[in-house]
Amino acid sequence: MMKNKSLHIEGFKASIPIVVGYLPIAMAFGMLSKTTGISLLDSLLLSIMVFAGASQFMALNLLALGVATGEIIVATLLMNMRHLLMSASIAARIKEEYNKYFPLVAFGITDETFSIAMTKKGYLRVAFLIPLELASYSSWVGGTLLGYLAGELLPELVQSSMGVALYAMFVAILIPEAKKKKSIAFLAISSGLLNSLIIYFKLLSPGWSLIFSIIIVAIAGVYIIKPEEVTDYE
């Protein structure tokens, strides 16, 4: 029991950098949700049920474009496919007697919680993982709520301009990675061009155009990005 308590504390302490990072991003998501016209309940449900920052911001953009719900779900599924691999890696390091907790642990896995968990040596303990993920999850949902409420206090002019922040965020995420490897920049530009061409010639709806572009560029990335380049990101 004392050992579990110690692991609980360790998990909460390990979550502090994630909580500090999640709060402002989640608040930005809440503000953008408000300015996009999404209700407070729907905004909170996105954070409560999806809990994936990039996918949620993408969903906001697709909702603003009037994309069908099914297309948004498929696009989100493709973007979050990496979570299957991360969950499998975590599960392989949890003792078998704790496998009943696998679904709960898998839900709380994000890029950040996965990174911290994988730095631990030996078996991973549920007593460490649950507090780590719970604190991170709570900060994301709480930040969304605070951001949405803060968005209601902003002047209408500022609210209407917040949509630009959505694109700025994606650019801020992309540029550092593109600087590291030319292949990343090439794939990102190719994806944008392919998506733009499909929409311009009205070959597919905006949602299916995005899905098609993700699949094609992901397949291309398998051949363009070399295994040693993947190692550089770990």
Protein Blocks (a to p, Z undefined) as FASTA:
>chain_A
ZZmmmmmmmmmmmmmmmmmmmmmmmmmmmmmmmmnopafklmmmmmmmnopaklmmmmmm
mmmnopafklmmmmmmmmmmmmmmmmmmmmmmgcfklmmmmmmmmmmpcfklmmmmmmpg
cjddfklmmmmmmmmmmmmmmmmmmmmmmmmmpcfklmmmmmmmmmmmmmmmmmmmmmmp
mklmmmmmmmmmmmmmmmmnomacfklmmmmmmmmmmmmmmmmpcfklmmmmZZ
